[in-house]
Amino acid sequence: MENEKLDITPTVGLLALLKNMRYTEWYALGEFVDNSIQSYRLNKKFLKKLDPLYKLKIKIDIFSNEITIRDNAAGIGYDRYAAAFETGKPPPDSTGLSEFGVGMKIAACWFADKWKVHTKAIGETAYRLVEFDINRIRERNITTLDVLRSPAKLNTHYTIVTLNKLNHKPKTTTITKIKEHLASMYRHLINKAEIDIIVDHKSLRYEKPKIRTSGYYKEWEDGIVKKPKPIKWYKEFKFDFDDMPINGFVAMREKGRVKQPGFSLFRRGRLITGTEENPFKPEKIFGQSNDRRQQVIFGEIHMDDMPVAFSKNDFVWDEVKKNKFIAKLHEAIQFMDKKKSIDFIKQSRHWSEDLERDDIREESKKGLEQVEKFTARGLEKATDQLSKVTPLTKKHEIAKEREKGRPFPVNYLGKEYQVQFTYEYDPNAADLYDIQVSSDKKKIDIFLNLKHTFASRFFTTSNERNGFTIFIAYLAVCEVHLVSKEGVKDVSMIRNRLNQICQNIPPRT
């Protein structure tokens, strides 16, 4: 065991400032992941030769005041050791994920005031361990650090970074975001099973959104609903921008989601920007915040040659350049076909789950048999006996005190009414609904029994109950209006007959 010296003179002045950067936990951890992946890629042949079953594993463990990142990559070799700790000195090969020579230092100092790196390079006979205590380095103006060097087996290989005295302590919700963002950032690697990223003992996986398949909205407008041509709303594209190749895909989510990233922008297989926290949704394509397109359009854009910020959380482009790029992207994704007859963007604007009549038609057809059966059963068991219209019962009055909603105004054919709902929950009551009208015919109290056998059988979800309540309100207002304004007598017979018929539908058994 012996010590080496590490010269940090070019770096020491910057170290204490890095913790004040605007950064996020997932982008900071991404810097360590980038280094591991780059080490693996540069030494892949050697690693596979040593172990044909080799797989890169990056394990991140998050504790209350400590974070460890360990990998089984090729380690930091002697030839790169000093440069690896010098801020701003890029590696010899800057075409990969580690290109600026600042990532590990920025991430470590942003996270912690104290951190250490323990590494063993493949093909070397010793491991190295160095520790950075930022406050101590700054207070004493330390320019060299001791590096512990100790013998190790020739073909062992790893790097372990330990972050202590955390400036940024991930909480439970943040840890969830870390897992989601890292899975998204490295989706093309972890989903191919080439790399295993493990956070708190759980291997990360990326779940792709399901893609919509449906007819074109114009067919609905034109009345073509019998057999609409199904289209999978997915399109691959490629174009050149400033002599740089751009490629990717655009698609439509099967189900809309308010918080979704829009386009995810990649460089060299790694996500740069376009997350749920920081979406890429240009208005020219997605419209404003309340536009349906915001919820359904998503995709990937790969732009390997586009300059990236050293923090790797955005590209280096001004508004002029970005707007030119967005215009090219809009042109590339707008139409699904060469004839420009199927407009993807208009489809996403008009798209809605309720619009898909092909699904509704099939569901409705399947339900017709049940509709026919219960319609026939309810009517054939009806009798011609009319119940006498009676004043509201005490039960109504009790329910009114307990369950009443607030009155609200409605205007029907020029006449103002005040409508008030009261829900009842009596499975033994005979009537599905009842109404009470004030002497001046301006106030309508509606009593709706949600525990009636008919209601509990067919109106079970919140949306169904709301629709059912609205429909009963229409019936009640029409009944009162026909009597008070149009002089029609005995309209209440419809309500009585309807209540009687509904009694003939037994509850579900």
Buried (B, 14 or more C-beta within 10 A) or exposed (E): EEEBEBEBEEBBEBBBEBBEEEBBBBBBBBBBBBBBBBBBBBBBEBBEEEEEEBEBBBBBBBEEEBBBBBBBBBBBBEEBBBEBBBBEBEBEEEEBBBBBBBBBBBBBBBBBBBBBBBBBBBBBEBBBBBBBBBEEBBEEEBBEBEBBBEEBEEEBBBBBBBBBBBBBBBEEEBBEBBBBBBBBBBBBBBBEEBBBBBBEEEEBEBEEBEBBEBBBBBBBEEEEEEEBEEBEBBBEBEBEBEEEEBBBBBBBBBEBBEEBBBBBBBBBBBBBBBBBEEBBBBEEBBBEEEBBBBBBBBBBBBBBEBEBEEBBBEBEBEEEBEEEBBBBBEEBBBBBEEEEEBBBBBBBBBBEEEBBBBEEEEEEEEEEEEEEEBEEEBEEEEEEEEEEEEEBEEEBEEBBEEBBEEEEEEEBEEBEBEBBBBBBBEEEBEBBBBBBBEEEBBBBBBBBBBBBBBBBBBBEEEEEBEEBBEEBBEBBBBBBBBBBEEEEEEBBEEBBBBBBBBBBBEEEE
